[in-house]
C-alpha cells in the first residue's frame, strides 16, 4: 500500500496538491500445502492492484490571466499597448487516472511452460482540455478540467522452454493483447449540451 501527496505550481491556489493512493495484493497458491507437492504445477499466483495517478502535463501559468503587448496607431502615431491575451482559470486541478488490474501467473513442469493473463481497466477523469468559447467573449478557448476517457483490455503471454541445457537453449514466446478506448465525456457546450467526439 502506498500513498502520494503531490503538488504542482501549474495549478490554482486551491488545487495545487492532490492525494494519489495505490495498493496491490498477491496470493501464491502454489505455496499452499495442497499444491506444494504438485509435480505439474510449479507456480500459480493470483494478483490484483488498484491505484490512482495524476497528470500535470500542461504549460505553466494556465491558471493566470496573461497580458500580451502590441502596438496601435493613435492620433496618427504608433504607440505601445497591452491587452488581455488569455482568460484565467484558478480552478484548474490535477487530471487523475484510476486503474484496476487483475492477473494470473501459471507455471507448469518446473516452469517449462508459463502462462500470464492480465486484465486492466483504466479511467481518466478531469481531463485537461481546451474548451471553445463563444465569439462574443473575445477569446477562442480556455483550459478546463472536462471529460473522461476509459481504456480497458487484456494481455496474454505464453512462454515455452523447448530445449534447455547442453550448451543450447531454445524458448518461444507468444503474446496477444486487446485494448478498447472509449471517450465517456467531453463536457458540455455553452448551451449545456454534451459535446460529442466528432464536434470536439
Contact map, one row per residue, 1 for C-alpha under 8 A:
11100000000000000000111100000000000000000000000000000000000000000000000000000000000000000000000000000000000000000000000000000000000000000000000000000000000000000000000000000000000000000000000000000000
11110000000000000000111000000000000000000000000000000000000000000000000000000000000000000000000000000000000000000000000000000000000000000000000000000000000000000000000000000000000000000000000000000000
11111000000000000011110000000000000000000000000000000000000000000000000000000000000000000000000000000000000000000000000000000000000000000000000000000000000000000000000000000000000000000000000000000000
01111100000000000011100000000000000000000000000000000000000000000000000000000000000000000000000000000000000000000000000000000000000000000000000000000000000000000000000000000000000000000000000000000000
00111110000000001111000000000000000000000000000000000000000000000000000000000000000000000000000000000000000000000000000000000000000000000000000000000000000000000000000000000000000000000000000000000000
00011111000000001111000000000000000000000000000000000000000000000000000000000000000000000000000000000000000000000000000000000000000000000000000000000000000000000000000000000000000000000000000000000000
00001111100000011100000000000000000000000000000000000000000000000000000000000000000000000000000000000000000000000000000000000000000000000000000000000000000000000000000000000000000000000000000000000000
00000111111000011000000000000000000000000000000000000001000000000000000000000000000000000000000000000000000000000000000000000000000000000000000000000000000000000000000000000000000000000000000000000000
00000011111100010000000000000000000000000000000000000000000100000000000000000000000000000000000000000000000000000000000000000000000000000000000000000000000000000000000000000000000000000000000000000000
00000001111100010000000000000000000000000000000000000001011111100000000000000000000000000000000000000000000000000000000000000000000000000000000000000000000000000000000000000000000000000000000000000000
00000001111110110000000000000000000000000000000000000000000001100000000000000000000000000111110000000000000000000000000000000000000000000000000000000000000000000000000000000000000000000000000000000000
00000000111111110000000000000000000000000000000000000000000000100000000000000000000000001111100000000000000000000000000000000000000000000000000000000000000000000000000000000000000000000000000000000000
00000000001111110000000000000000000000000000000000000000000000000000000000000000000000000100000000000000000000000000000000000000000000000000000000000000000000000000000000000000000000000000000000000000
00000000000111111000000000000000000000000000000000000000000000000000000000000000000000000110000000000000000000000000000000000000000000000000000000000000000000000000000000000000000000000000000000000000
00000000001111111100000000000000000000000000000000000000000000000000000000000000000000000011110000000000000000000000000000000000000000000000000000000000000000000000000000000000000000000000000000000000
00000011111111111100000000000000000000000000000000000000000000000000000000000000000000000000110000000000000000000000000000000000000000000000000000000000000000000000000000000000000000000000000000000000
00001111000001111110000000000000000000000000000000000000000000000000000000000000000000000000000000000000000000000000000000000000000000000000000000000000000000000000000000000000000000000000000000000000
00001110000000111111000000000000000000000000000000000000000000000000000000000000000000000000010000000000000000000000000000000000000000000000000000000000000000000000000000000000000000000000000000000000
00111100000000001111100000000000000000000000000000000000000000000000000000000000000000000000000000000000000000000000000000000000000000000000000000000000000000000000000000000000000000000000000000000000
00111100000000000111110000000000000000000000000000111100000000000000000000000000000000000000000000000000000000000000000000000000000000000000000000000000000000000000000000000000000000000000000000000000
11110000000000000011111000000000000000000000000000111000000000000000000000000000000000000000000000000000000000000000000000000000000000000000000000000000000000000000000000000000000000000000000000000000
11100000000000000001111100000000000000000000000011110000000000000000000000000000000000000000000000000000000000000000000000000000000000000000000000000000000000000000000000000000000000000000000000000000
11000000000000000000111110000000000000000000000011100000000000000000000000000000000000000000000000000000000000000000000000000000000000000000000000000000000000000000000000000000000000000000000000000000
10000000000000000000011111000000000000000000001111000000000000000000000000000000000000000000000000000000000000000000000000000000000000000000000000000000000000000000000000000000000000000000000000000000
00000000000000000000001111100000000000000000001110000000000000000000000000000000000000000000000000000000000000000000000000000000000000000000000000000000000000000000000000000000000000000000000000000000
00000000000000000000000111110000000000000000111100000000000000000000000000000000000000000000000000000000000000000000000000000000000000000000000000000000000000000000000000000000000000000000000000000000
00000000000000000000000011111000000000000000111000000000000000000000000000000000000000000000000000000000000000000000000000000000000000000000000000000000000000000000000000000000000000000000000000000000
00000000000000000000000001111111000000000011110000000000000000000000000000000000000000000000000000000000000000000000000000000000000000000000000000000000000000000000000000000000000000000000000000000000
00000000000000000000000000111111001000000011110000000000000000000000000000000000000000000000000000000000000000000000000000000000000000000000000000000000000000000000000000000000000000000000000000000000
00000000000000000000000000011111001100001111100000000000000000000000000000000000000000000000000000000000000000000000000000000000000000000000000000000000000000000000000000000000000000000000000000000000
00000000000000000000000000011111101100000000000000000000000000000000000000000000000000000000000000000000000000000000000000000000000000000000000000000000000000000000000000000000000000000000000000000000
00000000000000000000000000011111111100000000000000000000000000000000000000000000000000000000000000000000000000000000000000000000000000000000000000000000000000000000000000000000000000000000000000000000
00000000000000000000000000000011111110000000000000000000000000000000000000000000000000000000000000000000000000000000000000000000000000000000000000000000000000000000000000000000000000000000000000000000
00000000000000000000000000000001111110000000000000000000000000000000000000000000000000000000000000000000000000000000000000000000000000000000000000000000000000000000000000000000000000000000000000000000
00000000000000000000000000001111111111001000000000000000000000000000000000000000000000000000000000000000000000000000000000000000000000000000000000000000000000000000000000000000000000000000000000000000
00000000000000000000000000000111111111000000000000000000000000000000000000000000000000000000000000000000000000000000000000000000000000000000000000000000000000000000000000000000000000000000000000000000
00000000000000000000000000000000111111100000000000000000000000000000000000000000000000000000000000000000000000000000000000000000000000000000000000000000000000000000000000000000000000000000000000000000
00000000000000000000000000000000001111111100000000000000000000000000000000000000000000000000000000000000000000000000000000000000000000000000000000000000000000000000000000000000000000000000000000000000
00000000000000000000000000000000000011111100000000000000000000000000000000000000000000000000000000000000000010000000000000000000000000000000000000000000000000000000000000000000000000000000000000000000
00000000000000000000000000000000000001111100000000000000000000000000000000000000000000000000000000000000000111000000000000000000000000000000000000000000000000000000000000000000000000000000000000000000
00000000000000000000000000000100001001111111000000000000000000000000000000000000000000000000000000000000011111000000000000000000000000000000000000000000000000000000000000000000000000000000000000000000
00000000000000000000000000000100000001111111000000000000000000000000000000000000000000000000000000000000011111100000000000000000000000000000000000000000000000000000000000000000000000000000000000000000
00000000000000000000000000011100000000001111100000000000000000000000000000000000000000000000000000000000111100100000000000000000000000000000000000000000000000000000000000000000000000000000000000000000
00000000000000000000000000011100000000001111110000000000000000000000000000000000000000000000000000000001111000000000000000000000000000000000000000000000000000000000000000000000000000000000000000000000
00000000000000000000000001111100000000000011111000000000000000000000000000000000000000000000000000000001110000000000000000000000000000000000000000000000000000000000000000000000000000000000000000000000
00000000000000000000000001111000000000000001111100000000000000000000000000000000000000000000000000000111100000000000000000000000000000000000000000000000000000000000000000000000000000000000000000000000
00000000000000000000000111100000000000000000111110000000000000000000000000000000000000000000000000000111000000000000000000000000000000000000000000000000000000000000000000000000000000000000000000000000
00000000000000000000000111000000000000000000011111000000000000000000000000000000000000000000000000011110000000000000000000000000000000000000000000000000000000000000000000000000000000000000000000000000
00000000000000000000011110000000000000000000001111100000000000000000000000000000000000000000000000011100000000000000000000000000000000000000000000000000000000000000000000000000000000000000000000000000
00000000000000000000011100000000000000000000000111110000000000000000000000000000000000000000000001111000000000000000000000000000000000000000000000000000000000000000000000000000000000000000000000000000
00000000000000000001111000000000000000000000000011111000000000000000000000000000000000000000000001110000000000000000000000000000000000000000000000000000000000000000000000000000000000000000000000000000
00000000000000000001110000000000000000000000000001111100000000000000000000000000000000000000000111100000000000000000000000000000000000000000000000000000000000000000000000000000000000000000000000000000
00000000000000000001100000000000000000000000000000111110000000000000000000000000000000000000000111000000000000000000000000000000000000000000000000000000000000000000000000000000000000000000000000000000
00000000000000000001000000000000000000000000000000011111000000000000000000000000000000000000011110000000000000000000000000000000000000000000000000000000000000000000000000000000000000000000000000000000
00000000000000000000000000000000000000000000000000001111100000000000000000000000000000000000011100000000000000000000000000000000000000000000000000000000000000000000000000000000000000000000000000000000
00000001010000000000000000000000000000000000000000000111110000000000000000000000000000000000011000000000000000000000000000000000000000000000000000000000000000000000000000000000000000000000000000000000
00000000000000000000000000000000000000000000000000000011111000000000000000000000000000000000000000000000000000000000000000000000000000000000000000000000000000000000000000000000000000000000000000000000
00000000010000000000000000000000000000000000000000000001111101000000000000000000000000000000000000000000000000000000000000000001000000000000000000000000000000000000000000000000000000000000000000000000
00000000010000000000000000000000000000000000000000000000111111000000000000000000000000000000000000000000000000000000000000000000000000000000000000000000000000000000000000000000000000000000000000000000
00000000110000000000000000000000000000000000000000000000011111000000000000000000000000000000000000000000000000000000000000000000000000000000000000000000000000000000000000000000000000000000000000000000
00000000010000000000000000000000000000000000000000000000001111111100000000000000000000000000000000000000000000000000000000000000000000000000000000000000000000000000000000000000000000000000000000000000
00000000011000000000000000000000000000000000000000000000011111111000000000000000000000011000000000000000000000000000000000000000000000000000001000000000000000000000000000000000000000000000000000000000
00000000011100000000000000000000000000000000000000000000000011111000000000000000000000011111000000000000000000000000000000000000000000000000000000000000000000000000000000000000000000000000000000000000
00000000000000000000000000000000000000000000000000000000000011111100000000000000000000111100000000000000000000000000000000000000000000000000000000000000000000000000000000000000000000000000000000000000
00000000000000000000000000000000000000000000000000000000000011111110000000000000000111111000000000000000000000000000000000000000000000000000000000000000000000000000000000000000000000000000000000000000
00000000000000000000000000000000000000000000000000000000000010011111000000000000000111110000000000000000000000000000000000000000000000000000000000000000000000000000000000000000000000000000000000000000
00000000000000000000000000000000000000000000000000000000000000001111100000000000011111000000000000000000000000000000000000000000000000000000000000000000000000000000000000000000000000000000000000000000
00000000000000000000000000000000000000000000000000000000000000000111110000000000011110000000000000000000000000000000000000000000000000000000000000000000000000000000000000000000000000000000000000000000
00000000000000000000000000000000000000000000000000000000000000000011111000000001111000000000000000000000000000000000000000000000000000000000000000000000000000000000000000000000000000000000000000000000
00000000000000000000000000000000000000000000000000000000000000000001111100000001111000000000000000000000000000000000000000000000000000000000000000000000000000000000000000000000000000000000000000000000
00000000000000000000000000000000000000000000000000000000000000000000111110000111100000000000000000000000000000000000000000000000000000000000000000000000000000000000000000000000000000000000000000000000
00000000000000000000000000000000000000000000000000000000000000000000011111000111100000000000000000000000000000000000000000000000000000000000000000000000000000000000000000000000000000000000000000000000
00000000000000000000000000000000000000000000000000000000000000000000001111111110000000000000000000000000000000000000000000000000000000000000000000000000000000000000000000000000000000000000000000000000
00000000000000000000000000000000000000000000000000000000000000000000000111111110000000000000000000000000000000000000000000000000000000000000000000000000000000000000000000000000000000000000000000000000
00000000000000000000000000000000000000000000000000000000000000000000000011111000000000000000000000000000000000000000000000000000000000000000000000000000000000000000000000000000000000000000000000000000
00000000000000000000000000000000000000000000000000000000000000000000000011111100000000000000000000000000000000000000000000000000000000000000000000000000000000000000000000000000000000000000000000000000
00000000000000000000000000000000000000000000000000000000000000000000000011111110000000000000000000000000000000000000000000000000000000000000000000000000000000000000000000000000000000000000000000000000
00000000000000000000000000000000000000000000000000000000000000000000001111011111000000000000000000000000000000000000000000000000000000000000000000000000000000000000000000000000000000000000000000000000
00000000000000000000000000000000000000000000000000000000000000000000001111001111100000000000000000000000000000000000000000000000000000000000000000000000000000000000000000000000000000000000000000000000
00000000000000000000000000000000000000000000000000000000000000000000111100000111110000000000000000000000000000000000000000000000000000000000000000000000000000000000000000000000000000000000000000000000
00000000000000000000000000000000000000000000000000000000000000000000111100000011111000000000000000000000000000000000000000000000000000000000000000000000000000000000000000000000000000000000000000000000
00000000000000000000000000000000000000000000000000000000000000000011110000000001111100000000000000000000000000000000000000000000000000000000000000000000000000000000000000000000000000000000000000000000
00000000000000000000000000000000000000000000000000000000000000000011110000000000111110000000000000000000000000000000000000000000000000000000000000000000000000000000000000000000000000000000000000000000
00000000000000000000000000000000000000000000000000000000000000001111000000000000011111100000000000000000000000000000000000000000000000000000000000000000000000000000000000000000000000000000000000000000
00000000000000000000000000000000000000000000000000000000000000001111000000000000001111100000000000000000000000000000000000000000000000000000000000000000000000000000000000000000000000000000000000000000
00000000000000000000000000000000000000000000000000000000000000001110000000000000000111110000000000000000000000000000000000000000000000000010010000000000000000000000000000000000000000000000000000000000
00000000000000000000000000000000000000000000000000000000000000011100000000000000000111111000000000000000000000000000000000000000000000000010010000000000000000000000000000000000000000000000000000000000
00000000000000000000000000000000000000000000000000000000000001111100000000000000000001111100000000000000000000000000000000000000000000000000010000000000000000000000000000000000000000000000000000000000
00000000000100000000000000000000000000000000000000000000000001111000000000000000000000111111000000000000000000000000000000000000000000000000011100000000000000000000000000000000000000000000000000000000
00000000001111000000000000000000000000000000000000000000000000110000000000000000000000011111000000000000000000000000000000000000000000000000000000000000000000000000000000000000000000000000000000000000
00000000001101100000000000000000000000000000000000000000000000100000000000000000000000001111100000000000000000000000000000000000000000000000000000000000000000000000000000000000000000000000000000000000
00000000001100100000000000000000000000000000000000000000000000100000000000000000000000001111110000000000000000000000000000000000000000000000001110000000000000000000000000000000000000000000000000000000
00000000001100110000000000000000000000000000000000000000000000000000000000000000000000000011111000000000000000000000000000000100000000000000000010000000000000000000000000000000000000000000000000000000
00000000001000110100000000000000000000000000000000000111000000000000000000000000000000000001111100000000000000000000000000000100000000000000000000000000000000000000000000000000000000000000000000000000
00000000000000000000000000000000000000000000000000000111000000000000000000000000000000000000111110000000000000000000000000011111000000000000000010000000000000000000000000000000000000000000000000000000
00000000000000000000000000000000000000000000000000011110000000000000000000000000000000000000011111000000000000000000000000011110000000000000000000000000000000000000000000000000000000000000000000000000
00000000000000000000000000000000000000000000000000011100000000000000000000000000000000000000001111100000000000000000000001111000000000000000000000000000000000000000000000000000000000000000000000000000
00000000000000000000000000000000000000000000000001111000000000000000000000000000000000000000000111110000000000000000000001110000000000000000000000000000000000000000000000000000000000000000000000000000
00000000000000000000000000000000000000000000000001110000000000000000000000000000000000000000000011111000000000000000000111100000000000000000000000000000000000000000000000000000000000000000000000000000
00000000000000000000000000000000000000000000000111100000000000000000000000000000000000000000000001111100000000000000000111000000000000000000000000000000000000000000000000000000000000000000000000000000
00000000000000000000000000000000000000000000000111000000000000000000000000000000000000000000000000111110000000000000011110000000000000000000000000000000000000000000000000000000000000000000000000000000
00000000000000000000000000000000000000000000011110000000000000000000000000000000000000000000000000011111000000000000011100000000000000000000000000000000000000000000000000000000000000000000000000000000
00000000000000000000000000000000000000000000011100000000000000000000000000000000000000000000000000001111100000000001111000000000000000000000000000000000000000000000000000000000000000000000000000000000
00000000000000000000000000000000000000000001111000000000000000000000000000000000000000000000000000000111110000000011110000000000000000000000000000000000000000000000000000000000000000000000000000000000
00000000000000000000000000000000000000000011110000000000000000000000000000000000000000000000000000000011111000000111100000000000000000000000000000000000000000000000000000000000000000000000000000000000
00000000000000000000000000000000000000001111100000000000000000000000000000000000000000000000000000000001111100000111000000000000000000000000000000000000000000000000000000000000000000000000000000000000
00000000000000000000000000000000000000001111000000000000000000000000000000000000000000000000000000000000111111111110000000000000000000000000000000000000000000000000000000000000000000000000000000000000
00000000000000000000000000000000000000011110000000000000000000000000000000000000000000000000000000000000011111111100000000000000000000000000000000000000000000000000000000000000000000000000000000000000
00000000000000000000000000000000000000111100000000000000000000000000000000000000000000000000000000000000001111111000000000000000000000000000000000000000000000000000000000000000000000000000000000000000
00000000000000000000000000000000000000011100000000000000000000000000000000000000000000000000000000000000001111111000000000000000000000000000000000000000000000000000000000000000000000000000000000000000
00000000000000000000000000000000000000000110000000000000000000000000000000000000000000000000000000000000001111111100000000000000000000000000000000000000000000000000000000000000000000000000000000000000
00000000000000000000000000000000000000000000000000000000000000000000000000000000000000000000000000000000001111111100000000000000000000000000000000000000000000111100000000000000000000000000000000000000
00000000000000000000000000000000000000000000000000000000000000000000000000000000000000000000000000000000001111111110000000000000000000000000000000000000000001111000000000000000000000000000000000000000
00000000000000000000000000000000000000000000000000000000000000000000000000000000000000000000000000000000111100111111000000000000000000000000000000000000000001110000000000000000000000000000000000000000
00000000000000000000000000000000000000000000000000000000000000000000000000000000000000000000000000000001111000001111100000000000000000000000000000000000000111100000000000000000000000000000000000000000
00000000000000000000000000000000000000000000000000000000000000000000000000000000000000000000000000000011110000000111110000000000000000000000000000000000001111000000000000000000000000000000000000000000
00000000000000000000000000000000000000000000000000000000000000000000000000000000000000000000000000000011100000000011111000000000000000000000000000000000011110000000000000000000000000000000000000000000
00000000000000000000000000000000000000000000000000000000000000000000000000000000000000000000000000001111000000000001111100000000000000000000000000000000011100000000000000000000000000000000000000000000
00000000000000000000000000000000000000000000000000000000000000000000000000000000000000000000000000001110000000000000111110000000000000000000000000000001111000000000000000000000000000000000000000000000
00000000000000000000000000000000000000000000000000000000000000000000000000000000000000000000000000111100000000000000011111000000000000000000000000000001110000000000000000000000000000000000000000000000
00000000000000000000000000000000000000000000000000000000000000000000000000000000000000000000000000111000000000000000001111100000000000000000000000000111100000000000000000000000000000000000000000000000
00000000000000000000000000000000000000000000000000000000000000000000000000000000000000000000000011110000000000000000000111110000000000000000000000000111000000000000000000000000000000000000000000000000
00000000000000000000000000000000000000000000000000000000000000000000000000000000000000000000000011100000000000000000000011111000000000000000000000011110000000000000000000000000000000000000000000000000
00000000000000000000000000000000000000000000000000000000000000000000000000000000000000000000001111000000000000000000000001111110000000000000000000011100000000000000000000000000000000000000000000000000
00000000000000000000000000000000000000000000000000000000000000000000000000000000000000000000001110000000000000000000000000111110000000000000000001111000000000000000000000000000000000000000000000000000
00000000000000000000000000000000000000000000000000000000000000000000000000000000000000000000111100000000000000000000000000011111000000000000000011110000000000000000000000000000000000000000000000000000
00000000000000000000000000000000000000000000000000000000000000000000000000000000000000000000001100000000000000000000000000011111100000000000000111110000000000000000000000000000000000000000000000000000
00000000000000000000000000000000000000000000000000000000010000000000000000000000000000000000001000000000000000000000000000000111110000000000001111000000000000000000000000000000000000000000000000000000
00000000000000000000000000000000000000000000000000000000000000000000000000000000000000000000000000000000000000000000000000000011111000000000001111000000000000000000000000000000000000000000000000000000
00000000000000000000000000000000000000000000000000000000000000000000000000000000000000000000000000000000000000000000000000000001111100000000111100000000000000000000000000000000000000000000000000000000
00000000000000000000000000000000000000000000000000000000000000000000000000000000000000000000000000000000000000000000000000000000111110000000111100000000000000000000000000000000000000000000000000000000
00000000000000000000000000000000000000000000000000000000000000000000000000000000000000000000000000000000000000000000000000000000011111000001110000000000000000000000000000000000000000000000100000000000
00000000000000000000000000000000000000000000000000000000000000000000000000000000000000000000000000000000000000000000000000000000001111101011110000000000000000000000000000000000000000000000010000000000
00000000000000000000000000000000000000000000000000000000000000000000000000000000000000000000000000000000000000000000000000000000000111111111000000000000000000000000000000000000000000000000010000000000
00000000000000000000000000000000000000000000000000000000000000000000000000000000000000000000000000000000000000000000000000000000000011111111000000000000000000000000000000000000000000000000000000000000
00000000000000000000000000000000000000000000000000000000000000000000000000000000000000000000000000000000000000000000000000000000000001111110000000000000000000000000000000000000000000000000000000000000
00000000000000000000000000000000000000000000000000000000000000000000000000000000000000000000000000000000000000000000000000000000000011111110000000000000000000000000000000000000000000000000000000000000
00000000000000000000000000000000000000000000000000000000000000000000000000000000000000000000000000000000000000000000000000000000000001111111000000000000000000000000000000000000000000000000000000000000
00000000000000000000000000000000000000000000000000000000000000000000000000000000000001100000000000000000000000000000000000000000000011111111110000000000000000000000000000000000000000000000000000000000
00000000000000000000000000000000000000000000000000000000000000000000000000000000000000000000000000000000000000000000000000000000000111100111110000000000000000000000000000000000000000000000000000000000
00000000000000000000000000000000000000000000000000000000000000000000000000000000000000000000000000000000000000000000000000000000011110000011111000000000000000000000000000000000000000000000000000000000
00000000000000000000000000000000000000000000000000000000000000000000000000000000000001111000000000000000000000000000000000000000011110000011111100000000000000000000000000000000000000000000000000000000
00000000000000000000000000000000000000000000000000000000000001000000000000000000000000001001000000000000000000000000000000000001111000000000111110000000000000000000000000000000000000000000000000000000
00000000000000000000000000000000000000000000000000000000000000000000000000000000000000001001000000000000000000000000000000000011111000000000011111000000000000000000000000000000000000000000000000000000
00000000000000000000000000000000000000000000000000000000000000000000000000000000000000000001101000000000000000000000000000000111100000000000001111100000000000000000000000000000000000000000000000000000
00000000000000000000000000000000000000000000000000000000000000000000000000000000000000000000000000000000000000000000000000001111100000000000000111110000000000000000000000000000000000001110000000000000
00000000000000000000000000000000000000000000000000000000000000000000000000000000000000000000000000000000000000000000000000001110000000000000000011111000000000000000000000000000000000011110000000000000
00000000000000000000000000000000000000000000000000000000000000000000000000000000000000000000000000000000000000000000000000111110000000000000000001111100000000000000000000000000000000111100000000000000
00000000000000000000000000000000000000000000000000000000000000000000000000000000000000000000000000000000000000000000000000111000000000000000000000111110000000000000000000000000000011111000000000000000
00000000000000000000000000000000000000000000000000000000000000000000000000000000000000000000000000000000000000000000000011110000000000000000000000011111000000000000000000000000000011110000000000000000
00000000000000000000000000000000000000000000000000000000000000000000000000000000000000000000000000000000000000000000000011100000000000000000000000001111100000000000000000000000001111000000000000000000
00000000000000000000000000000000000000000000000000000000000000000000000000000000000000000000000000000000000000000000001111000000000000000000000000000111110000000000000000000000001110000000000000000000
00000000000000000000000000000000000000000000000000000000000000000000000000000000000000000000000000000000000000000000001110000000000000000000000000000011111000000000000000000000111100000000000000000000
00000000000000000000000000000000000000000000000000000000000000000000000000000000000000000000000000000000000000000000111100000000000000000000000000000001111100000000000000000000111000000000000000000000
00000000000000000000000000000000000000000000000000000000000000000000000000000000000000000000000000000000000000000001111000000000000000000000000000000000111110000000000000000011110000000000000000000000
00000000000000000000000000000000000000000000000000000000000000000000000000000000000000000000000000000000000000000011110000000000000000000000000000000000011111000000000000000011100000000000000000000000
00000000000000000000000000000000000000000000000000000000000000000000000000000000000000000000000000000000000000000011100000000000000000000000000000000000001111100000000000001111000000000000000000000000
00000000000000000000000000000000000000000000000000000000000000000000000000000000000000000000000000000000000000001111000000000000000000000000000000000000000111110000000000001110000000000000000000000000
00000000000000000000000000000000000000000000000000000000000000000000000000000000000000000000000000000000000000011110000000000000000000000000000000000000000011111000000000111100000000000000000000000000
00000000000000000000000000000000000000000000000000000000000000000000000000000000000000000000000000000000000000011100000000000000000000000000000000000000000001111100000000111000000000000000000000000000
00000000000000000000000000000000000000000000000000000000000000000000000000000000000000000000000000000000000000011000000000000000000000000000000000000000000000111111000011110000000000000000000000000000
00000000000000000000000000000000000000000000000000000000000000000000000000000000000000000000000000000000000000010000000000000000000000000000000000000000000000011111000011110000000000000000000000000000
00000000000000000000000000000000000000000000000000000000000000000000000000000000000000000000000000000000000000000000000000000000000000000000000000000000000000001111100111100000000000000000000000000000
00000000000000000000000000000000000000000000000000000000000000000000000000000000000000000000000000000000000000000000000000000000000000000000000000000000000000001111110111000000000000000000000000000000
00000000000000000000000000000000000000000000000000000000000000000000000000000000000000000000000000000000000000000000000000000000000000000000000000000000000000000011111110000000000000000000000000000000
00000000000000000000000000000000000000000000000000000000000000000000000000000000000000000000000000000000000000000000000000000000000000000000000000000000000000000001111100000000000000000000000000000000
00000000000000000000000000000000000000000000000000000000000000000000000000000000000000000000000000000000000000000000000000000000000000000000000000000000000000000000111110000000000000000000000000000000
00000000000000000000000000000000000000000000000000000000000000000000000000000000000000000000000000000000000000000000000000000000000000000000000000000000000000000011111111000000000000000000000000000000
00000000000000000000000000000000000000000000000000000000000000000000000000000000000000000000000000000000000000000000000000000000000000000000000000000000000000001111101111100000000000000000000000000000
00000000000000000000000000000000000000000000000000000000000000000000000000000000000000000000000000000000000000000000000000000000000000000000000000000000000000001111000111110000000000000000000000000000
00000000000000000000000000000000000000000000000000000000000000000000000000000000000000000000000000000000000000000000000000000000000000000000000000000000000000111110000011111000000000000000000000000000
00000000000000000000000000000000000000000000000000000000000000000000000000000000000000000000000000000000000000000000000000000000000000000000000000000000000000111100000001111100000000000000000000000000
00000000000000000000000000000000000000000000000000000000000000000000000000000000000000000000000000000000000000000000000000000000000000000000000000000000000011110000000000111110000000000000000000000000
00000000000000000000000000000000000000000000000000000000000000000000000000000000000000000000000000000000000000000000000000000000000000000000000000000000000011100000000000011111000000000000000000000000
00000000000000000000000000000000000000000000000000000000000000000000000000000000000000000000000000000000000000000000000000000000000000000000000000000000001111000000000000001111100000000000000000000000
00000000000000000000000000000000000000000000000000000000000000000000000000000000000000000000000000000000000000000000000000000000000000000000000000000000001110000000000000000111110000000000000000000000
00000000000000000000000000000000000000000000000000000000000000000000000000000000000000000000000000000000000000000000000000000000000000000000000000000000111100000000000000000011111000000000000000000000
00000000000000000000000000000000000000000000000000000000000000000000000000000000000000000000000000000000000000000000000000000000000000000000000000000000111000000000000000000001111100000000000000000000
00000000000000000000000000000000000000000000000000000000000000000000000000000000000000000000000000000000000000000000000000000000000000000000000000000011110000000000000000000000111110000000000000000000
00000000000000000000000000000000000000000000000000000000000000000000000000000000000000000000000000000000000000000000000000000000000000000000000000000011100000000000000000000000011111000000000000000000
00000000000000000000000000000000000000000000000000000000000000000000000000000000000000000000000000000000000000000000000000000000000000000000000000001111000000000000000000000000001111100000000000000000
00000000000000000000000000000000000000000000000000000000000000000000000000000000000000000000000000000000000000000000000000000000000000000000000000001110000000000000000000000000000111110000000000000000
00000000000000000000000000000000000000000000000000000000000000000000000000000000000000000000000000000000000000000000000000000000000000000000000000011100000000000000000000000000000011111100000000001000
00000000000000000000000000000000000000000000000000000000000000000000000000000000000000000000000000000000000000000000000000000000000000000000000000111100000000000000000000000000000001111100000000000000
00000000000000000000000000000000000000000000000000000000000000000000000000000000000000000000000000000000000000000000000000000000000000000000000001111000000000000000000000000000000000111110000001110000
00000000000000000000000000000000000000000000000000000000000000000000000000000000000000000000000000000000000000000000000000000000000000000000000001110000000000000000000000000000000000111111000001111001
00000000000000000000000000000000000000000000000000000000000000000000000000000000000000000000000000000000000000000000000000000000000000000000000001100000000000000000000000000000000000001111100001100000
00000000000000000000000000000000000000000000000000000000000000000000000000000000000000000000000000000000000000000000000000000000000000000000000000000000000000000000000000000000000000000111111111100000
00000000000000000000000000000000000000000000000000000000000000000000000000000000000000000000000000000000000000000000000000000000000100000000000000000000000000000000000000000000000000000011111111100000
00000000000000000000000000000000000000000000000000000000000000000000000000000000000000000000000000000000000000000000000000000000000011000000000000000000000000000000000000000000000000000001111110000000
00000000000000000000000000000000000000000000000000000000000000000000000000000000000000000000000000000000000000000000000000000000000000000000000000000000000000000000000000000000000000000001111110000000
00000000000000000000000000000000000000000000000000000000000000000000000000000000000000000000000000000000000000000000000000000000000000000000000000000000000000000000000000000000000000000001111111000000
00000000000000000000000000000000000000000000000000000000000000000000000000000000000000000000000000000000000000000000000000000000000000000000000000000000000000000000000000000000000000000001111111100000
00000000000000000000000000000000000000000000000000000000000000000000000000000000000000000000000000000000000000000000000000000000000000000000000000000000000000000000000000000000000000001111100111110000
00000000000000000000000000000000000000000000000000000000000000000000000000000000000000000000000000000000000000000000000000000000000000000000000000000000000000000000000000000000000000001111100011111011
00000000000000000000000000000000000000000000000000000000000000000000000000000000000000000000000000000000000000000000000000000000000000000000000000000000000000000000000000000000000000001100000001111111
00000000000000000000000000000000000000000000000000000000000000000000000000000000000000000000000000000000000000000000000000000000000000000000000000000000000000000000000000000000000000100100000000111111
00000000000000000000000000000000000000000000000000000000000000000000000000000000000000000000000000000000000000000000000000000000000000000000000000000000000000000000000000000000000000000000000000011111
00000000000000000000000000000000000000000000000000000000000000000000000000000000000000000000000000000000000000000000000000000000000000000000000000000000000000000000000000000000000000000000000000111111
00000000000000000000000000000000000000000000000000000000000000000000000000000000000000000000000000000000000000000000000000000000000000000000000000000000000000000000000000000000000000000100000000111111
